Amino acid sequence: MSTVETKQRGNRKERVGVVISDVQNKTIVIEVTRRTTHSLYKKVVKVKKKYTAHDEENQAKIGDTVRVVETRPLSKAKRWRLLEIISHAE
């Protein structure tokens, strides 16, 4: 092995969602929808959750499908960072 090894930072969580707000500077709000089974009634239901993510270059616009990755706390609410824009809104 070489003396210089690359350090793995560990597994970071990723989420795919739709941008619902891009009003703030360098910040987007995305909505992630997932399907889960209700614990009592066993019906499959959709659960939505909002995440605030950092968008350094203000690339993402409302309606875009994006992938965000977990990162260090950037503000009181921001713990996610924009990784890529999967598809643009039409």
PDB file of N, CA, C and O in Angstrom:
ATOM      1  N   MET A   1       0.831  -1.193   0.000  1.00  0.00           N
ATOM      2  CA  MET A   1       0.000   0.000   0.000  1.00  0.00           C
ATOM      3  C   MET A   1       0.871   1.249   0.000  1.00  0.00           C
ATOM      4  O   MET A   1       1.989   1.255   0.514  1.00  0.00           O
ATOM      5  N   SER A   2       0.333   2.285  -0.581  1.00  0.00           N
ATOM      6  CA  SER A   2       1.070   3.540  -0.590  1.00  0.00           C
ATOM      7  C   SER A   2       0.894   4.256   0.746  1.00  0.00           C
ATOM      8  O   SER A   2      -0.027   3.961   1.507  1.00  0.00           O
ATOM      9  N   THR A   3       1.778   5.185   1.011  1.00  0.00           N
ATOM     10  CA  THR A   3       1.705   5.918   2.272  1.00  0.00           C
ATOM     11  C   THR A   3       0.552   6.901   2.296  1.00  0.00           C
ATOM     12  O   THR A   3       0.042   7.244   3.363  1.00  0.00           O
ATOM     13  N   VAL A   4       0.140   7.356   1.116  1.00  0.00           N
ATOM     14  CA  VAL A   4      -0.975   8.301   1.029  1.00  0.00           C
ATOM     15  C   VAL A   4      -2.224   7.517   0.641  1.00  0.00           C
ATOM     16  O   VAL A   4      -2.338   7.048  -0.491  1.00  0.00           O
ATOM     17  N   GLU A   5      -3.141   7.378   1.560  1.00  0.00           N
ATOM     18  CA  GLU A   5      -4.383   6.664   1.295  1.00  0.00           C
ATOM     19  C   GLU A   5      -5.537   7.650   1.328  1.00  0.00           C
ATOM     20  O   GLU A   5      -5.523   8.625   2.080  1.00  0.00           O
ATOM     21  N   THR A   6      -6.527   7.380   0.507  1.00  0.00           N
ATOM     22  CA  THR A   6      -7.702   8.247   0.517  1.00  0.00           C
ATOM     23  C   THR A   6      -8.581   7.865   1.692  1.00  0.00           C
ATOM     24  O   THR A   6      -8.838   6.686   1.937  1.00  0.00           O
ATOM     25  N   LYS A   7      -9.031   8.857   2.402  1.00  0.00           N
ATOM     26  CA  LYS A   7      -9.893   8.607   3.561  1.00  0.00           C
ATOM     27  C   LYS A   7     -11.343   8.623   3.142  1.00  0.00           C
ATOM     28  O   LYS A   7     -11.790   9.526   2.434  1.00  0.00           O
ATOM     29  N   GLN A   8     -12.069   7.626   3.579  1.00  0.00           N
ATOM     30  CA  GLN A   8     -13.505   7.544   3.315  1.00  0.00           C
ATOM     31  C   GLN A   8     -14.228   8.319   4.408  1.00  0.00           C
ATOM     32  O   GLN A   8     -13.962   8.113   5.592  1.00  0.00           O
ATOM     33  N   ARG A   9     -15.134   9.201   4.025  1.00  0.00           N
ATOM     34  CA  ARG A   9     -15.859   9.994   5.014  1.00  0.00           C
ATOM     35  C   ARG A   9     -17.063   9.261   5.570  1.00  0.00           C
ATOM     36  O   ARG A   9     -17.764   9.797   6.428  1.00  0.00           O
ATOM     37  N   GLY A  10     -17.312   8.078   5.113  1.00  0.00           N
ATOM     38  CA  GLY A  10     -18.488   7.349   5.574  1.00  0.00           C
ATOM     39  C   GLY A  10     -19.626   7.502   4.595  1.00  0.00           C
ATOM     40  O   GLY A  10     -19.541   8.271   3.637  1.00  0.00           O
ATOM     41  N   ASN A  11     -20.677   6.777   4.837  1.00  0.00           N
ATOM     42  CA  ASN A  11     -21.819   6.818   3.939  1.00  0.00           C
ATOM     43  C   ASN A  11     -22.683   8.029   4.255  1.00  0.00           C
ATOM     44  O   ASN A  11     -23.162   8.192   5.377  1.00  0.00           O
ATOM     45  N   ARG A  12     -22.876   8.876   3.247  1.00  0.00           N
ATOM     46  CA  ARG A  12     -23.734  10.043   3.412  1.00  0.00           C
ATOM     47  C   ARG A  12     -25.081   9.751   2.789  1.00  0.00           C
ATOM     48  O   ARG A  12     -25.164   9.153   1.716  1.00  0.00           O
ATOM     49  N   LYS A  13     -26.122  10.169   3.457  1.00  0.00           N
ATOM     50  CA  LYS A  13     -27.474   9.937   2.960  1.00  0.00           C
ATOM     51  C   LYS A  13     -27.729  10.804   1.734  1.00  0.00           C
ATOM     52  O   LYS A  13     -27.228  11.924   1.630  1.00  0.00           O
ATOM     53  N   GLU A  14     -28.505  10.273   0.822  1.00  0.00           N
ATOM     54  CA  GLU A  14     -28.922  11.019  -0.363  1.00  0.00           C
ATOM     55  C   GLU A  14     -30.432  10.976  -0.458  1.00  0.00           C
ATOM     56  O   GLU A  14     -31.061   9.987  -0.081  1.00  0.00           O
ATOM     57  N   ARG A  15     -31.004  12.047  -0.960  1.00  0.00           N
ATOM     58  CA  ARG A  15     -32.449  12.124  -1.168  1.00  0.00           C
ATOM     59  C   ARG A  15     -32.707  12.699  -2.557  1.00  0.00           C
ATOM     60  O   ARG A  15     -31.940  13.529  -3.046  1.00  0.00           O
ATOM     61  N   VAL A  16     -33.787  12.253  -3.184  1.00  0.00           N
ATOM     62  CA  VAL A  16     -34.214  12.782  -4.477  1.00  0.00           C
ATOM     63  C   VAL A  16     -35.573  13.424  -4.263  1.00  0.00           C
ATOM     64  O   VAL A  16     -36.483  12.806  -3.710  1.00  0.00           O
ATOM     65  N   GLY A  17     -35.706  14.672  -4.704  1.00  0.00           N
ATOM     66  CA  GLY A  17     -36.966  15.381  -4.499  1.00  0.00           C
ATOM     67  C   GLY A  17     -37.167  16.470  -5.530  1.00  0.00           C
ATOM     68  O   GLY A  17     -36.357  16.654  -6.439  1.00  0.00           O
ATOM     69  N   VAL A  18     -38.268  17.188  -5.369  1.00  0.00           N
ATOM     70  CA  VAL A  18     -38.649  18.261  -6.287  1.00  0.00           C
ATOM     71  C   VAL A  18     -38.494  19.596  -5.571  1.00  0.00           C
ATOM     72  O   VAL A  18     -38.898  19.745  -4.418  1.00  0.00           O
ATOM     73  N   VAL A  19     -37.905  20.564  -6.265  1.00  0.00           N
ATOM     74  CA  VAL A  19     -37.719  21.903  -5.697  1.00  0.00           C
ATOM     75  C   VAL A  19     -39.075  22.598  -5.622  1.00  0.00           C
ATOM     76  O   VAL A  19     -39.775  22.722  -6.627  1.00  0.00           O
ATOM     77  N   ILE A  20     -39.440  23.052  -4.419  1.00  0.00           N
ATOM     78  CA  ILE A  20     -40.713  23.752  -4.252  1.00  0.00           C
ATOM     79  C   ILE A  20     -40.507  25.236  -3.950  1.00  0.00           C
ATOM     80  O   ILE A  20     -41.459  26.015  -3.986  1.00  0.00           O
ATOM     81  N   SER A  21     -39.243  25.636  -3.646  1.00  0.00           N
ATOM     82  CA  SER A  21     -38.962  27.049  -3.405  1.00  0.00           C
ATOM     83  C   SER A  21     -37.499  27.332  -3.720  1.00  0.00           C
ATOM     84  O   SER A  21     -36.610  26.573  -3.332  1.00  0.00           O
ATOM     85  N   ASP A  22     -37.259  28.441  -4.431  1.00  0.00           N
ATOM     86  CA  ASP A  22     -35.890  28.886  -4.708  1.00  0.00           C
ATOM     87  C   ASP A  22     -35.751  30.389  -4.462  1.00  0.00           C
ATOM     88  O   ASP A  22     -34.889  31.038  -5.055  1.00  0.00           O
ATOM     89  N   VAL A  23     -36.582  30.935  -3.602  1.00  0.00           N
ATOM     90  CA  VAL A  23     -36.630  32.376  -3.360  1.00  0.00           C
ATOM     91  C   VAL A  23     -35.375  32.859  -2.626  1.00  0.00           C
ATOM     92  O   VAL A  23     -34.848  33.927  -2.938  1.00  0.00           O
ATOM     93  N   GLN A  24     -34.897  32.081  -1.659  1.00  0.00           N
ATOM     94  CA  GLN A  24     -33.751  32.500  -0.861  1.00  0.00           C
ATOM     95  C   GLN A  24     -32.458  32.392  -1.660  1.00  0.00           C
ATOM     96  O   GLN A  24     -32.339  31.561  -2.560  1.00  0.00           O
ATOM     97  N   ASN A  25     -31.492  33.242  -1.320  1.00  0.00           N
ATOM     98  CA  ASN A  25     -30.205  33.217  -2.000  1.00  0.00           C
ATOM     99  C   ASN A  25     -29.392  32.013  -1.548  1.00  0.00           C
ATOM    100  O   ASN A  25     -29.189  31.821  -0.349  1.00  0.00           O
ATOM    101  N   LYS A  26     -28.924  31.195  -2.492  1.00  0.00           N
ATOM    102  CA  LYS A  26     -28.111  29.999  -2.253  1.00  0.00           C
ATOM    103  C   LYS A  26     -28.822  28.929  -1.433  1.00  0.00           C
ATOM    104  O   LYS A  26     -28.164  28.085  -0.824  1.00  0.00           O
ATOM    105  N   THR A  27     -30.138  28.948  -1.406  1.00  0.00           N
ATOM    106  CA  THR A  27     -30.905  27.970  -0.646  1.00  0.00           C
ATOM    107  C   THR A  27     -32.110  27.530  -1.458  1.00  0.00           C
ATOM    108  O   THR A  27     -32.781  28.343  -2.094  1.00  0.00           O
ATOM    109  N   ILE A  28     -32.375  26.222  -1.425  1.00  0.00           N
ATOM    110  CA  ILE A  28     -33.583  25.683  -2.047  1.00  0.00           C
ATOM    111  C   ILE A  28     -34.314  24.843  -1.016  1.00  0.00           C
ATOM    112  O   ILE A  28     -33.709  24.316  -0.083  1.00  0.00           O
ATOM    113  N   VAL A  29     -35.612  24.726  -1.195  1.00  0.00           N
ATOM    114  CA  VAL A  29     -36.423  23.844  -0.365  1.00  0.00           C
ATOM    115  C   VAL A  29     -36.932  22.748  -1.286  1.00  0.00           C
ATOM    116  O   VAL A  29     -37.543  23.023  -2.318  1.00  0.00           O
ATOM    117  N   ILE A  30     -36.672  21.493  -0.900  1.00  0.00           N
ATOM    118  CA  ILE A  30     -37.136  20.381  -1.723  1.00  0.00           C
ATOM    119  C   ILE A  30     -38.149  19.559  -0.936  1.00  0.00           C
ATOM    120  O   ILE A  30     -38.131  19.528   0.294  1.00  0.00           O
ATOM    121  N   GLU A  31     -39.027  18.898  -1.676  1.00  0.00           N
ATOM    122  CA  GLU A  31     -40.027  18.034  -1.071  1.00  0.00           C
ATOM    123  C   GLU A  31     -39.756  16.605  -1.527  1.00  0.00           C
ATOM    124  O   GLU A  31     -39.737  16.311  -2.722  1.00  0.00           O
ATOM    125  N   VAL A  32     -39.547  15.727  -0.555  1.00  0.00           N
ATOM    126  CA  VAL A  32     -39.273  14.317  -0.833  1.00  0.00           C
ATOM    127  C   VAL A  32     -40.522  13.524  -0.490  1.00  0.00           C
ATOM    128  O   VAL A  32     -41.038  13.618   0.624  1.00  0.00           O
ATOM    129  N   THR A  33     -41.005  12.745  -1.446  1.00  0.00           N
ATOM    130  CA  THR A  33     -42.187  11.923  -1.236  1.00  0.00           C
ATOM    131  C   THR A  33     -41.763  10.470  -1.174  1.00  0.00           C
ATOM    132  O   THR A  33     -41.039   9.991  -2.046  1.00  0.00           O
ATOM    133  N   ARG A  34     -42.214   9.763  -0.139  1.00  0.00           N
ATOM    134  CA  ARG A  34     -41.934   8.337  -0.040  1.00  0.00           C
ATOM    135  C   ARG A  34     -43.211   7.607   0.309  1.00  0.00           C
ATOM    136  O   ARG A  34     -44.156   8.196   0.834  1.00  0.00           O
ATOM    137  N   ARG A  35     -43.233   6.314   0.010  1.00  0.00           N
ATOM    138  CA  ARG A  35     -44.408   5.502   0.307  1.00  0.00           C
ATOM    139  C   ARG A  35     -44.089   4.602   1.483  1.00  0.00           C
ATOM    140  O   ARG A  35     -43.027   3.983   1.536  1.00  0.00           O
ATOM    141  N   THR A  36     -45.016   4.533   2.424  1.00  0.00           N
ATOM    142  CA  THR A  36     -44.820   3.693   3.597  1.00  0.00           C
ATOM    143  C   THR A  36     -46.148   3.056   3.972  1.00  0.00           C
ATOM    144  O   THR A  36     -47.207   3.514   3.542  1.00  0.00           O
ATOM    145  N   THR A  37     -46.093   2.012   4.765  1.00  0.00           N
ATOM    146  CA  THR A  37     -47.293   1.312   5.198  1.00  0.00           C
ATOM    147  C   THR A  37     -47.744   1.858   6.543  1.00  0.00           C
ATOM    148  O   THR A  37     -46.935   2.001   7.460  1.00  0.00           O
ATOM    149  N   HIS A  38     -49.019   2.162   6.666  1.00  0.00           N
ATOM    150  CA  HIS A  38     -49.577   2.631   7.921  1.00  0.00           C
ATOM    151  C   HIS A  38     -49.468   1.502   8.949  1.00  0.00           C
ATOM    152  O   HIS A  38     -49.789   0.351   8.652  1.00  0.00           O
ATOM    153  N   SER A  39     -49.016   1.838  10.155  1.00  0.00           N
ATOM    154  CA  SER A  39     -48.729   0.812  11.149  1.00  0.00           C
ATOM    155  C   SER A  39     -49.967   0.059  11.634  1.00  0.00           C
ATOM    156  O   SER A  39     -49.887  -1.135  11.926  1.00  0.00           O
ATOM    157  N   LEU A  40     -51.103   0.738  11.724  1.00  0.00           N
ATOM    158  CA  LEU A  40     -52.316   0.082  12.218  1.00  0.00           C
ATOM    159  C   LEU A  40     -53.177  -0.463  11.080  1.00  0.00           C
ATOM    160  O   LEU A  40     -53.626  -1.608  11.134  1.00  0.00           O
ATOM    161  N   TYR A  41     -53.406   0.353  10.052  1.00  0.00           N
ATOM    162  CA  TYR A  41     -54.361  -0.017   9.014  1.00  0.00           C
ATOM    163  C   TYR A  41     -53.723  -0.714   7.808  1.00  0.00           C
ATOM    164  O   TYR A  41     -54.435  -1.204   6.931  1.00  0.00           O
ATOM    165  N   LYS A  42     -52.396  -0.760   7.758  1.00  0.00           N
ATOM    166  CA  LYS A  42     -51.661  -1.486   6.713  1.00  0.00           C
ATOM    167  C   LYS A  42     -51.910  -0.955   5.301  1.00  0.00           C
ATOM    168  O   LYS A  42     -51.637  -1.651   4.323  1.00  0.00           O
ATOM    169  N   LYS A  43     -52.412   0.240   5.192  1.00  0.00           N
ATOM    170  CA  LYS A  43     -52.621   0.850   3.884  1.00  0.00           C
ATOM    171  C   LYS A  43     -51.342   1.582   3.476  1.00  0.00           C
ATOM    172  O   LYS A  43     -50.679   2.194   4.313  1.00  0.00           O
ATOM    173  N   VAL A  44     -51.000   1.517   2.192  1.00  0.00           N
ATOM    174  CA  VAL A  44     -49.830   2.233   1.691  1.00  0.00           C
ATOM    175  C   VAL A  44     -50.205   3.703   1.525  1.00  0.00           C
ATOM    176  O   VAL A  44     -51.152   4.041   0.815  1.00  0.00           O
ATOM    177  N   VAL A  45     -49.442   4.573   2.196  1.00  0.00           N
ATOM    178  CA  VAL A  45     -49.713   6.004   2.157  1.00  0.00           C
ATOM    179  C   VAL A  45     -48.462   6.755   1.707  1.00  0.00           C
ATOM    180  O   VAL A  45     -47.340   6.285   1.898  1.00  0.00           O
ATOM    181  N   LYS A  46     -48.670   7.934   1.106  1.00  0.00           N
ATOM    182  CA  LYS A  46     -47.558   8.786   0.721  1.00  0.00           C
ATOM    183  C   LYS A  46     -47.226   9.712   1.883  1.00  0.00           C
ATOM    184  O   LYS A  46     -48.121  10.290   2.500  1.00  0.00           O
ATOM    185  N   VAL A  47     -45.943   9.851   2.178  1.00  0.00           N
ATOM    186  CA  VAL A  47     -45.479  10.744   3.224  1.00  0.00           C
ATOM    187  C   VAL A  47     -44.551  11.758   2.578  1.00  0.00           C
ATOM    188  O   VAL A  47     -43.606  11.381   1.884  1.00  0.00           O
ATOM    189  N   LYS A  48     -44.812  13.051   2.799  1.00  0.00           N
ATOM    190  CA  LYS A  48     -43.998  14.114   2.233  1.00  0.00           C
ATOM    191  C   LYS A  48     -43.192  14.783   3.332  1.00  0.00           C
ATOM    192  O   LYS A  48     -43.675  14.963   4.450  1.00  0.00           O
ATOM    193  N   LYS A  49     -41.960  15.148   3.005  1.00  0.00           N
ATOM    194  CA  LYS A  49     -41.123  15.865   3.957  1.00  0.00           C
ATOM    195  C   LYS A  49     -40.322  16.923   3.213  1.00  0.00           C
ATOM    196  O   LYS A  49     -39.876  16.697   2.088  1.00  0.00           O
ATOM    197  N   LYS A  50     -40.139  18.080   3.848  1.00  0.00           N
ATOM    198  CA  LYS A  50     -39.388  19.172   3.245  1.00  0.00           C
ATOM    199  C   LYS A  50     -37.974  19.215   3.823  1.00  0.00           C
ATOM    200  O   LYS A  50     -37.773  19.038   5.024  1.00  0.00           O
ATOM    201  N   TYR A  51     -37.006  19.452   2.948  1.00  0.00           N
ATOM    202  CA  TYR A  51     -35.615  19.618   3.341  1.00  0.00           C
ATOM    203  C   TYR A  51     -35.108  20.937   2.785  1.00  0.00           C
ATOM    204  O   TYR A  51     -35.450  21.313   1.664  1.00  0.00           O
ATOM    205  N   THR A  52     -34.295  21.641   3.562  1.00  0.00           N
ATOM    206  CA  THR A  52     -33.652  22.864   3.118  1.00  0.00           C
ATOM    207  C   THR A  52     -32.228  22.508   2.712  1.00  0.00           C
ATOM    208  O   THR A  52     -31.488  21.915   3.497  1.00  0.00           O
ATOM    209  N   ALA A  53     -31.842  22.866   1.491  1.00  0.00           N
ATOM    210  CA  ALA A  53     -30.538  22.472   0.963  1.00  0.00           C
ATOM    211  C   ALA A  53     -29.770  23.679   0.447  1.00  0.00           C
ATOM    212  O   ALA A  53     -30.355  24.689   0.058  1.00  0.00           O
ATOM    213  N   HIS A  54     -28.447  23.552   0.451  1.00  0.00           N
ATOM    214  CA  HIS A  54     -27.557  24.613  -0.016  1.00  0.00           C
ATOM    215  C   HIS A  54     -27.335  24.466  -1.515  1.00  0.00           C
ATOM    216  O   HIS A  54     -26.973  23.392  -1.995  1.00  0.00           O
ATOM    217  N   ASP A  55     -27.554  25.549  -2.249  1.00  0.00           N
ATOM    218  CA  ASP A  55     -27.350  25.587  -3.703  1.00  0.00           C
ATOM    219  C   ASP A  55     -26.394  26.744  -3.987  1.00  0.00           C
ATOM    220  O   ASP A  55     -26.826  27.883  -4.167  1.00  0.00           O
ATOM    221  N   GLU A  56     -25.107  26.451  -4.027  1.00  0.00           N
ATOM    222  CA  GLU A  56     -24.062  27.478  -4.102  1.00  0.00           C
ATOM    223  C   GLU A  56     -24.217  28.414  -5.294  1.00  0.00           C
ATOM    224  O   GLU A  56     -24.000  29.618  -5.155  1.00  0.00           O
ATOM    225  N   GLU A  57     -24.586  27.896  -6.458  1.00  0.00           N
ATOM    226  CA  GLU A  57     -24.620  28.710  -7.673  1.00  0.00           C
ATOM    227  C   GLU A  57     -26.031  29.072  -8.119  1.00  0.00           C
ATOM    228  O   GLU A  57     -26.217  29.538  -9.244  1.00  0.00           O
ATOM    229  N   ASN A  58     -27.020  28.869  -7.267  1.00  0.00           N
ATOM    230  CA  ASN A  58     -28.422  29.164  -7.583  1.00  0.00           C
ATOM    231  C   ASN A  58     -28.856  28.535  -8.913  1.00  0.00           C
ATOM    232  O   ASN A  58     -29.487  29.200  -9.734  1.00  0.00           O
ATOM    233  N   GLN A  59     -28.525  27.273  -9.125  1.00  0.00           N
ATOM    234  CA  GLN A  59     -28.832  26.580 -10.378  1.00  0.00           C
ATOM    235  C   GLN A  59     -30.258  26.056 -10.417  1.00  0.00           C
ATOM    236  O   GLN A  59     -30.925  26.153 -11.447  1.00  0.00           O
ATOM    237  N   ALA A  60     -30.731  25.504  -9.314  1.00  0.00           N
ATOM    238  CA  ALA A  60     -32.025  24.818  -9.291  1.00  0.00           C
ATOM    239  C   ALA A  60     -33.177  25.816  -9.304  1.00  0.00           C
ATOM    240  O   ALA A  60     -33.124  26.861  -8.655  1.00  0.00           O
ATOM    241  N   LYS A  61     -34.205  25.474 -10.049  1.00  0.00           N
ATOM    242  CA  LYS A  61     -35.407  26.303 -10.140  1.00  0.00           C
ATOM    243  C   LYS A  61     -36.615  25.483  -9.701  1.00  0.00           C
ATOM    244  O   LYS A  61     -36.532  24.259  -9.595  1.00  0.00           O
ATOM    245  N   ILE A  62     -37.726  26.148  -9.449  1.00  0.00           N
ATOM    246  CA  ILE A  62     -38.945  25.471  -8.993  1.00  0.00           C
ATOM    247  C   ILE A  62     -39.369  24.426 -10.016  1.00  0.00           C
ATOM    248  O   ILE A  62     -39.436  24.700 -11.215  1.00  0.00           O
ATOM    249  N   GLY A  63     -39.652  23.229  -9.525  1.00  0.00           N
ATOM    250  CA  GLY A  63     -40.105  22.146 -10.390  1.00  0.00           C
ATOM    251  C   GLY A  63     -39.003  21.191 -10.811  1.00  0.00           C
ATOM    252  O   GLY A  63     -39.294  20.111 -11.324  1.00  0.00           O
ATOM    253  N   ASP A  64     -37.731  21.565 -10.607  1.00  0.00           N
ATOM    254  CA  ASP A  64     -36.623  20.683 -10.971  1.00  0.00           C
ATOM    255  C   ASP A  64     -36.571  19.481 -10.028  1.00  0.00           C
ATOM    256  O   ASP A  64     -36.867  19.598  -8.838  1.00  0.00           O
ATOM    257  N   THR A  65     -36.195  18.335 -10.571  1.00  0.00           N
ATOM    258  CA  THR A  65     -35.939  17.149  -9.754  1.00  0.00           C
ATOM    259  C   THR A  65     -34.455  17.125  -9.445  1.00  0.00           C
ATOM    260  O   THR A  65     -33.626  17.153 -10.355  1.00  0.00           O
ATOM    261  N   VAL A  66     -34.115  17.072  -8.160  1.00  0.00           N
ATOM    262  CA  VAL A  66     -32.718  17.192  -7.746  1.00  0.00           C
ATOM    263  C   VAL A  66     -32.329  16.074  -6.785  1.00  0.00           C
ATOM    264  O   VAL A  66     -33.178  15.425  -6.174  1.00  0.00           O
ATOM    265  N   ARG A  67     -31.016  15.869  -6.672  1.00  0.00           N
ATOM    266  CA  ARG A  67     -30.461  14.934  -5.690  1.00  0.00           C
ATOM    267  C   ARG A  67     -29.655  15.762  -4.696  1.00  0.00           C
ATOM    268  O   ARG A  67     -28.807  16.562  -5.090  1.00  0.00           O
ATOM    269  N   VAL A  68     -29.920  15.568  -3.408  1.00  0.00           N
ATOM    270  CA  VAL A  68     -29.181  16.268  -2.358  1.00  0.00           C
ATOM    271  C   VAL A  68     -28.453  15.241  -1.501  1.00  0.00           C
ATOM    272  O   VAL A  68     -28.857  14.082  -1.409  1.00  0.00           O
ATOM    273  N   VAL A  69     -27.374  15.692  -0.879  1.00  0.00           N
ATOM    274  CA  VAL A  69     -26.556  14.809  -0.050  1.00  0.00           C
ATOM    275  C   VAL A  69     -26.380  15.455   1.319  1.00  0.00           C
ATOM    276  O   VAL A  69     -26.341  16.679   1.445  1.00  0.00           O
ATOM    277  N   GLU A  70     -26.276  14.619   2.328  1.00  0.00           N
ATOM    278  CA  GLU A  70     -26.101  15.071   3.706  1.00  0.00           C
ATOM    279  C   GLU A  70     -24.745  15.759   3.850  1.00  0.00           C
ATOM    280  O   GLU A  70     -23.763  15.350   3.230  1.00  0.00           O
ATOM    281  N   THR A  71     -24.701  16.810   4.675  1.00  0.00           N
ATOM    282  CA  THR A  71     -23.457  17.538   4.900  1.00  0.00           C
ATOM    283  C   THR A  71     -23.446  18.095   6.319  1.00  0.00           C
ATOM    284  O   THR A  71     -24.394  17.901   7.080  1.00  0.00           O
ATOM    285  N   ARG A  72     -22.378  18.780   6.663  1.00  0.00           N
ATOM    286  CA  ARG A  72     -22.296  19.385   8.001  1.00  0.00           C
ATOM    287  C   ARG A  72     -23.353  20.479   8.114  1.00  0.00           C
ATOM    288  O   ARG A  72     -23.837  20.974   7.095  1.00  0.00           O
ATOM    289  N   PRO A  73     -23.718  20.864   9.333  1.00  0.00           N
ATOM    290  CA  PRO A  73     -24.697  21.942   9.488  1.00  0.00           C
ATOM    291  C   PRO A  73     -24.172  23.256   8.900  1.00  0.00           C
ATOM    292  O   PRO A  73     -23.107  23.739   9.284  1.00  0.00           O
ATOM    293  N   LEU A  74     -24.936  23.823   7.966  1.00  0.00           N
ATOM    294  CA  LEU A  74     -24.546  25.073   7.326  1.00  0.00           C
ATOM    295  C   LEU A  74     -25.283  26.260   7.920  1.00  0.00           C
ATOM    296  O   LEU A  74     -24.821  27.395   7.812  1.00  0.00           O
ATOM    297  N   SER A  75     -26.420  26.008   8.543  1.00  0.00           N
ATOM    298  CA  SER A  75     -27.184  27.045   9.234  1.00  0.00           C
ATOM    299  C   SER A  75     -28.116  26.330  10.204  1.00  0.00           C
ATOM    300  O   SER A  75     -27.985  25.127  10.434  1.00  0.00           O
ATOM    301  N   LYS A  76     -29.043  27.068  10.763  1.00  0.00           N
ATOM    302  CA  LYS A  76     -29.989  26.468  11.700  1.00  0.00           C
ATOM    303  C   LYS A  76     -30.798  25.355  11.049  1.00  0.00           C
ATOM    304  O   LYS A  76     -31.088  24.343  11.687  1.00  0.00           O
ATOM    305  N   ALA A  77     -31.162  25.534   9.793  1.00  0.00           N
ATOM    306  CA  ALA A  77     -32.031  24.572   9.122  1.00  0.00           C
ATOM    307  C   ALA A  77     -31.340  23.744   8.045  1.00  0.00           C
ATOM    308  O   ALA A  77     -31.819  22.660   7.712  1.00  0.00           O
ATOM    309  N   LYS A  78     -30.222  24.226   7.488  1.00  0.00           N
ATOM    310  CA  LYS A  78     -29.603  23.561   6.339  1.00  0.00           C
ATOM    311  C   LYS A  78     -28.602  22.497   6.774  1.00  0.00           C
ATOM    312  O   LYS A  78     -27.589  22.789   7.410  1.00  0.00           O
ATOM    313  N   ARG A  79     -28.922  21.237   6.407  1.00  0.00           N
ATOM    314  CA  ARG A  79     -28.016  20.122   6.648  1.00  0.00           C
ATOM    315  C   ARG A  79     -27.815  19.303   5.375  1.00  0.00           C
ATOM    316  O   ARG A  79     -27.267  18.202   5.423  1.00  0.00           O
ATOM    317  N   TRP A  80     -28.254  19.836   4.242  1.00  0.00           N
ATOM    318  CA  TRP A  80     -28.180  19.143   2.957  1.00  0.00           C
ATOM    319  C   TRP A  80     -27.542  20.065   1.937  1.00  0.00           C
ATOM    320  O   TRP A  80     -27.595  21.288   2.072  1.00  0.00           O
ATOM    321  N   ARG A  81     -26.926  19.464   0.898  1.00  0.00           N
ATOM    322  CA  ARG A  81     -26.245  20.204  -0.149  1.00  0.00           C
ATOM    323  C   ARG A  81     -26.681  19.640  -1.498  1.00  0.00           C
ATOM    324  O   ARG A  81     -26.818  18.426  -1.655  1.00  0.00           O
ATOM    325  N   LEU A  82     -26.897  20.518  -2.462  1.00  0.00           N
ATOM    326  CA  LEU A  82     -27.291  20.097  -3.804  1.00  0.00           C
ATOM    327  C   LEU A  82     -26.150  19.324  -4.447  1.00  0.00           C
ATOM    328  O   LEU A  82     -25.027  19.821  -4.533  1.00  0.00           O
ATOM    329  N   LEU A  83     -26.442  18.098  -4.902  1.00  0.00           N
ATOM    330  CA  LEU A  83     -25.436  17.269  -5.554  1.00  0.00           C
ATOM    331  C   LEU A  83     -25.563  17.373  -7.066  1.00  0.00           C
ATOM    332  O   LEU A  83     -24.568  17.586  -7.758  1.00  0.00           O
ATOM    333  N   GLU A  84     -26.790  17.224  -7.590  1.00  0.00           N
ATOM    334  CA  GLU A  84     -27.000  17.318  -9.025  1.00  0.00           C
ATOM    335  C   GLU A  84     -28.458  17.617  -9.328  1.00  0.00           C
ATOM    336  O   GLU A  84     -29.350  17.349  -8.523  1.00  0.00           O
ATOM    337  N   ILE A  85     -28.675  18.177 -10.506  1.00  0.00           N
ATOM    338  CA  ILE A  85     -30.030  18.382 -10.999  1.00  0.00           C
ATOM    339  C   ILE A  85     -30.319  17.227 -11.957  1.00  0.00           C
ATOM    340  O   ILE A  85     -29.664  17.094 -12.990  1.00  0.00           O
ATOM    341  N   ILE A  86     -31.298  16.398 -11.612  1.00  0.00           N
ATOM    342  CA  ILE A  86     -31.610  15.216 -12.414  1.00  0.00           C
ATOM    343  C   ILE A  86     -32.368  15.615 -13.665  1.00  0.00           C
ATOM    344  O   ILE A  86     -32.026  15.189 -14.768  1.00  0.00           O
ATOM    345  N   SER A  87     -33.406  16.437 -13.494  1.00  0.00           N
ATOM    346  CA  SER A  87     -34.169  16.907 -14.659  1.00  0.00           C
ATOM    347  C   SER A  87     -34.701  18.295 -14.376  1.00  0.00           C
ATOM    348  O   SER A  87     -35.017  18.636 -13.236  1.00  0.00           O
ATOM    349  N   HIS A  88     -34.796  19.093 -15.430  1.00  0.00           N
ATOM    350  CA  HIS A  88     -35.304  20.450 -15.306  1.00  0.00           C
ATOM    351  C   HIS A  88     -36.828  20.462 -15.485  1.00  0.00           C
ATOM    352  O   HIS A  88     -37.391  19.592 -16.150  1.00  0.00           O
ATOM    353  N   ALA A  89     -37.473  21.444 -14.893  1.00  0.00           N
ATOM    354  CA  ALA A  89     -38.919  21.607 -15.040  1.00  0.00           C
ATOM    355  C   ALA A  89     -39.230  22.035 -16.463  1.00  0.00           C
ATOM    356  O   ALA A  89     -38.416  22.677 -17.125  1.00  0.00           O
ATOM    357  N   GLU A  90     -40.410  21.673 -16.920  1.00  0.00           N
ATOM    358  CA  GLU A  90     -40.808  22.019 -18.287  1.00  0.00           C
ATOM    359  C   GLU A  90     -41.655  23.277 -18.319  1.00  0.00           C
ATOM    360  O   GLU A  90     -42.076  23.710 -19.392  1.00  0.00           O
TER     361      GLU A  90
END
